[in-house]
């Protein structure tokens, strides 16, 4: 049966075989070039994503220090802002090592910021106001307690004064 098929197919001349070989070689070259182009494009997109993630993380870390300082943790900004021998801050270093991790798992900080931009903005605007409200309430409570203590005078029972001190300490906790 194979002999019949071979007999039915016309013989190729040497020139036709060479042309076929050149066509197959050209097709293979185009395929390799397309794969290389696609690989370069994927790498470029990955690098852009990593850059966006590093910038987004840097922004969040830069905001974390001052925000936490308002809540009584000023040392956080000092720690994150400390520069190493390379001139990078610890916050920048954190962003640079975590950006590839986010990129590996397909997280895009630009999309996160876009998707949750309203919520993130609301949080960062609200936090200082919440802190100011907490401080105002704590001040009002301390003024009220001072007024009550003045009314009771120095003859207030010792246990009452100690209990009030513990309550003020507890109330001062965040």
C-alpha positions in Angstrom: 0.0 0.0 0.0 2.8 2.4 0.8 4.4 1.6 -2.5 1.1 2.7 -4.2 1.1 6.0 -2.4 4.7 6.6 -3.3 4.0 5.8 -6.9 1.1 8.2 -7.0 3.1 11.2 -5.5 5.1 12.9 -8.2 8.8 13.0 -7.6 10.3 16.4 -6.5 13.1 17.8 -8.4 16.2 18.9 -6.5 15.3 22.5 -7.0 11.8 21.9 -5.6 13.2 20.1 -2.6 15.6 23.0 -2.0 12.7 25.5 -2.2 10.6 23.4 0.2 13.6 23.3 2.6 14.0 27.1 2.4 10.3 27.6 3.0 10.4 25.3 6.0 13.5 27.0 7.4 11.9 30.4 6.9 8.8 29.3 8.7 10.9 27.9 11.6 12.8 31.2 11.8 9.6 33.2 11.9 8.2 30.9 14.6 11.4 31.4 16.7 11.3 35.1 16.1 7.6 35.2 17.2 8.4 33.2 20.3 11.4 35.6 21.1 9.2 38.6 20.6 6.5 37.2 22.8 9.0 36.3 25.5 10.5 39.9 25.3 6.9 41.3 25.6 6.0 39.1 28.5 9.3 40.2 30.3 8.6 43.8 29.6 5.1 43.6 31.0 6.4 41.7 34.0 9.0 44.4 34.6 6.4 47.2 34.3 4.1 45.3 36.8 7.1 44.9 39.2 7.8 48.7 38.9 4.2 49.6 39.6 4.1 47.3 42.6 7.4 48.7 44.0 6.0 52.3 43.6 2.7 51.3 45.2 4.3 49.6 48.1 6.7 52.5 48.6 3.8 54.9 48.7 1.9 52.8 51.3 5.1 52.4 53.4 5.8 56.1 53.2 2.3 56.8 54.5 2.5 54.3 57.2 5.2 56.1 59.2 3.4 59.5 59.6 0.0 57.8 60.1 1.3 55.5 62.9 3.1 58.5 64.4 -0.2 60.2 64.9 -1.4 57.2 67.0 1.6 57.4 69.3 4.2 55.4 67.3 6.6 58.0 66.0 9.5 55.5 66.0 7.9 53.6 63.1 8.7 56.5 60.7 12.2 56.6 62.1 12.7 52.9 61.5 11.2 52.9 58.0 13.1 56.0 57.0 16.5 54.8 58.2 18.9 54.6 55.2 21.4 51.8 54.9 24.8 52.0 53.2 23.3 51.9 49.7 21.2 55.0 50.5 18.0 53.1 50.4 15.5 53.5 53.3 14.2 50.4 55.0 10.8 51.3 53.5 12.3 51.3 50.0 14.1 48.1 50.7 10.8 46.5 51.9 9.1 47.7 48.7 11.9 46.4 46.5 11.9 42.9 48.0 8.1 42.5 48.2 7.3 43.8 44.7 8.6 40.7 43.0 6.5 38.5 45.4 3.3 40.5 44.5 4.2 40.3 40.8 4.8 36.5 41.1 1.2 36.1 42.3 -0.3 38.5 39.8 -1.1 41.3 42.2 -1.1 44.7 40.6 -0.9 47.6 43.1 -2.2 50.0 40.5 -5.4 47.9 40.2 -5.6 47.5 43.9 -5.3 51.3 44.3 -7.8 51.7 41.5 -10.2 49.2 42.8 -10.0 50.3 46.4 -8.8 53.9 45.8 -11.9 55.4 47.5 -11.6 53.2 50.5 -7.8 53.8 50.9 -8.4 57.5 50.6 -11.1 57.4 53.2 -8.9 55.5 55.6 -6.0 57.9 55.3 -8.2 60.9 55.6 -10.2 59.5 58.5 -7.3 58.2 60.7 -6.0 61.6 61.7 -9.5 62.8 62.4 -10.3 59.7 64.5 -7.0 60.3 66.4 -8.0 63.9 67.1 -11.5 62.8 68.2 -10.0 60.2 70.6 -7.6 62.8 72.0 -10.5 65.3 72.5 -12.6 62.7 74.3 -9.7 61.7 76.5 -9.1 65.4 77.4 -12.8 65.9 78.2 -12.7 62.8 80.4 -9.6 64.0 82.3 -11.2 67.4 82.8 -14.4 65.8 84.1 -12.4 63.6 86.5 -10.3 66.5 87.7 -13.5 68.4 88.5 -15.0 65.5 90.3 -11.8 65.0 92.3 -11.8 68.7 93.3 -15.4 68.4 94.5 -14.5 65.4 96.7 -11.5 67.2 98.1 -8.5 65.7 99.8 -10.7 63.6 102.2 -11.7 61.3 99.4 -11.1 57.6 100.3 -7.7 56.3 99.3 -9.3 53.3 97.4 -11.4 55.8 95.3 -8.3 57.7 94.3 -6.4 54.6 93.4 -9.3 53.2 91.4 -9.6 56.5 89.5 -5.9 56.4 88.7 -6.2 52.9 87.2 -9.3 54.0 85.2 -7.3 56.9 83.8 -4.5 54.7 82.8 -6.9 52.2 81.2 -8.7 55.0 79.4 -5.4 56.4 78.1 -4.6 53.1 76.3 -5.3 53.1 72.6 
